[in-house]
Amino acid sequence: MPATDVLPGKRLSLADVEREAATVLDPVHADFFAGAAGDESTARANLAAFERIRLRPRVLRDVSARSLATSLLGRPNSMPVLLSPTAFHRLAHPAGEPATARAAEAAGVTMVVSMAATTRLEEVAAHTTRPWLQLYLQPDQDFTRHLVRRAGRAGYGALVVTVDSPVFGRRERDHRNGFHDLPGGLRCENLVDDAGVLRDIVMDAGLTWDAVARLRETTDLPILLKGVLHPDDARLAVEHGVDGLFVSNHGGRQLDGAIATADALPGVAAVVPQGFPLIVDGGVRRGIDVVRALALGATAVGIGRPVLWGLAAAGQDGVREVLELLRTELDEAMALCGARSPGELGPDVLAPHLSAP
Ligand code: FNR
């Protein structure tokens, strides 16, 4: 059947949105969004690892009625896709994080708001239901507690603590471009303290599991750790009462040479309890990548750069477009695999040598 709904020039994939974004973004900012640490080998590996996974579809299963709906920490999500935290949305588009939040709301998915957002966390939360707040735990524990209290008051549904950043990854594109500060008028709004002083985000190389235990005692909000790749760390997280994990290498922006997330996922999935929220991000660009991730044991996937491409290309509508492209692709991929819902996707749809950890 011919594809009658395809208009010339219409964006058909996230890659098309990426190309569109490149035409409007300042090249230095485009490099900040695209770049990764060192030789950027992990950023490439994330993409390659998903692509390498071959699917083994089932047939004749009546997939005429399908639903992508799922639930994350008790919040209904229209599909198992969420917006991973990314810094500086106003660098991509003047409408910034509120536009992203409205698109997430319209699409019925959870937005994780970066600590390095260019909009106050309260304002972002006014545009979307129960977002999650990403935090780098600060050496000044009072300031971390202050952010946690603000998140609770503003209706955030969870805290996402990024643990893959004891030091800042060396992103050579930014060094080469001399990109160290936000341009005039933009700042990390959540880093303004009660005294009106703009703080720096400190990467605390001294953090240990004690910090997770302390945070656990400070708040009733669910806590997820972001940046866990090793099964032993996943076990420790469960032991420390953590409510979920992001299997993530920060899109390759921290340790270059780190394992691709699709390769790390089965090992982590094997050691966490059944049903434990496991989100994987890094290199998810297609509906089939979502299928692959779910089949490998993820509860949901996160997308980072594609959100920024959508925002740059067309603001709120662009983020919505990215999410709807993924939704359409995921729905088709699920049908073609013989599944009617995300819960029906398991190791069975993977080529056999890829289903073991
Ligand atoms: C990020 N990421 C990130 N992670 C985090 O915990 N806090 C942050 O502030 C940011 N900021 C950020 C900025 C930019 C420009 C990028 C590209 C990424 C990492 C992000 O949450 C996620 O892990 C990756 O982006 C996922 O990989 P993909 O989807 O970009 O391939």
Boltz pocket constraint, residues with backbone or C-beta under 6 A from the ligand:
constraints:
  - pocket:
      binder: B
      contacts: [[A, 32], [A, 33], [A, 34], [A, 35], [A, 46], [A, 84], [A, 85], [A, 86], [A, 87], [A, 114], [A, 115], [A, 116], [A, 134], [A, 162], [A, 226], [A, 248], [A, 249], [A, 250], [A, 251], [A, 252], [A, 253], [A, 281], [A, 282], [A, 283], [A, 284], [A, 302], [A, 303], [A, 304], [A, 305], [A, 306]]
      max_distance: 6.0
